[in-house]
Amino acid sequence: MSSHLQELESGMTMQAEVRADQLGNINIICRVRKAEIIAEAPTPEETILLTLQKK
């Protein structure tokens, strides 16, 4: 996911489905890649669908 965020241009968004125990790592990746989580939605598979935006 880090490489996908790196490839995005400023203002672009992407979605990623992650497990709840990965959120800490995702927050670190977002900080490093200058992105932010703009939406979270639980899924029936007990994962979280995140919408990320590059700053």
VEXVEXKE-74576 format. One record per residue: residue in one letter; x, y, z of N, C-alpha, C in turn. Coordinates in pm, 1 decimal. Each point is the difference from the previous one (the first is absolute). Layout:
<sedos>
SEDO:a:X:Y:Z:X:Y:Z:X:Y:Z .
...
</sedos>
This chain:
<sedos>
SEDO:m:82.2:-118.5:0.0:-82.2:118.5:0.0:86.8:125.1:0.0 .
SEDO:s:113.3:-5.6:64.9:89.1:115.1:5.0:40.1:45.0:-140.2 .
SEDO:s:31.0:-94.2:-87.3:40.6:36.9:-136.0:-116.4:59.8:-78.7 .
SEDO:h:-122.1:-48.0:25.5:-117.2:58.6:-66.8:-19.2:145.0:43.6 .
SEDO:l:17.1:27.5:128.5:-12.3:137.9:48.5:109.4:88.5:-58.2 .
SEDO:q:118.4:-54.9:-13.4:111.2:77.8:-53.6:-27.0:41.6:-143.9 .
SEDO:e:-66.6:-85.2:-76.5:-27.3:28.1:-140.7:-112.2:102.0:-21.3 .
SEDO:l:-84.2:21.3:99.7:-112.2:93.7:-14.4:48.8:143.8:-3.3 .
SEDO:e:-70.4:81.4:-75.9:27.3:143.0:-1.1:-84.0:66.4:108.4 .
SEDO:s:38.2:118.1:39.2:-70.5:74.3:103.8:-148.2:14.2:-34.5 .
SEDO:g:-86.3:-29.3:97.9:-143.8:12.3:-18.1:-67.5:-127.4:-47.1 .
SEDO:m:76.7:-96.5:-48.6:-58.6:-125.7:-47.5:-36.1:-89.1:118.7 .
SEDO:t:-97.5:-88.4:-20.6:-42.6:-90.6:106.1:17.4:-145.0:-43.3 .
SEDO:m:1.7:-88.5:98.5:2.1:-143.4:-25.8:-74.6:-69.4:112.0 .
SEDO:q:-43.9:-121.7:-23.8:-66.3:-77.8:103.0:83.0:-123.4:29.9 .
SEDO:a:-2.8:-40.8:127.0:71.1:-119.6:43.0:-83.2:-71.2:105.3 .
SEDO:e:-1.9:-131.4:-7.9:-69.6:-81.1:98.9:105.4:-59.9:92.5 .
SEDO:v:-11.2:28.6:129.1:101.3:-43.8:96.6:-65.7:-64.6:121.2 .
SEDO:r:77.9:-77.3:73.0:-46.5:-55.1:127.2:14.0:108.7:107.1 .
SEDO:a:-80.9:-8.5:102.5:1.4:100.2:107.3:136.6:8.3:67.9 .
SEDO:d:70.0:-113.0:10.6:129.9:2.2:66.4:110.4:64.0:-85.4 .
SEDO:q:-30.3:38.1:-122.8:96.9:65.2:-87.5:-9.8:152.8:3.3 .
SEDO:l:-99.3:53.9:69.4:-22.4:145.4:-3.4:120.0:79.6:50.1 .
SEDO:g:68.8:-49.0:102.1:118.1:70.5:49.8:106.2:14.1:-108.2 .
SEDO:n:24.2:-108.3:-72.1:98.8:4.2:-108.8:-46.3:90.8:-113.5 .
SEDO:i:-128.7:-2.5:-28.9:-54.5:84.5:-107.2:17.8:147.2:35.1 .
SEDO:n:-23.5:36.0:125.1:18.3:139.7:42.2:144.6:44.8:-18.6 .
SEDO:i:94.7:-87.3:29.4:142.1:33.3:-18.8:31.0:17.8:-148.3 .
SEDO:i:-49.0:-92.1:-82.2:22.4:10.0:-144.6:-59.2:129.5:-53.9 .
SEDO:c:-119.1:35.6:45.8:-63.4:124.8:-45.0:84.6:121.3:36.8 .
SEDO:r:52.8:0.6:120.5:83.0:111.8:43.5:124.1:12.5:-89.0 .
SEDO:v:65.8:-112.2:-27.4:121.8:-0.1:-81.1:-29.4:39.6:-144.1 .
SEDO:r:-110.9:-48.8:-55.2:-34.8:25.9:-140.5:-86.3:124.2:-17.7 .
SEDO:k:-16.3:78.6:106.5:-77.4:124.4:-3.3:-142.0:-22.8:-52.7 .
SEDO:a:-69.5:-89.6:68.5:-138.7:-31.8:-35.0:-82.4:1.1:127.7 .
SEDO:e:-131.4:-5.6:-15.1:-87.1:-5.0:117.0:-117.6:-92.4:-27.4 .
SEDO:i:-52.4:-57.5:106.2:-119.9:-82.5:-9.0:-118.9:94.8:3.4 .
SEDO:i:-80.2:-0.9:-106.7:-114.0:92.5:-4.1:-131.6:-71.6:25.2 .
SEDO:a:-0.5:-134.5:-5.2:-122.9:-75.1:29.3:35.8:-142.6:40.7 .
SEDO:e:-79.6:-53.4:92.4:13.5:-138.9:44.5:-138.9:-62.5:0.0 .
SEDO:a:-8.0:-123.8:-47.5:-128.1:-70.5:0.1:25.1:-147.7:29.5 .
SEDO:p:-69.7:-54.3:98.9:15.4:-143.5:27.1:-60.5:-81.8:-113.7 .
SEDO:t:53.9:-119.7:-21.6:-52.2:-88.5:-103.0:-54.7:-126.7:65.4 .
SEDO:p:-82.6:-74.4:-69.6:-54.7:-124.2:56.2:109.4:-103.3:32.8 .
SEDO:e:114.1:9.1:-63.9:110.8:-93.8:23.7:83.6:38.0:121.7 .
SEDO:e:-50.1:93.5:80.6:69.4:47.7:120.5:132.3:68.3:-31.9 .
SEDO:t:5.2:65.8:-112.9:112.5:85.0:-34.9:-50.7:142.8:-7.7 .
SEDO:i:89.2:92.0:-30.6:-36.6:141.0:-9.0:36.6:51.0:-138.4 .
SEDO:l:-93.2:63.6:-66.9:24.5:61.9:-128.1:40.0:145.1:23.5 .
SEDO:l:122.9:32.8:-35.1:51.3:135.0:20.7:3.5:75.5:-131.2 .
SEDO:t:-30.7:128.5:5.7:21.8:88.8:-111.7:112.2:94.1:41.9 .
SEDO:l:106.6:-0.3:-77.3:119.7:78.7:30.8:16.8:108.8:-105.0 .
SEDO:q:47.3:116.4:44.4:23.5:110.2:-93.6:141.4:52.0:17.9 .
SEDO:k:68.4:18.9:-110.2:135.1:55.3:1.7:-10.8:150.1:21.4 .
SEDO:k:79.2:51.9:91.7:-1.9:144.8:29.3:78.8:76.8:-103.5 .
</sedos>
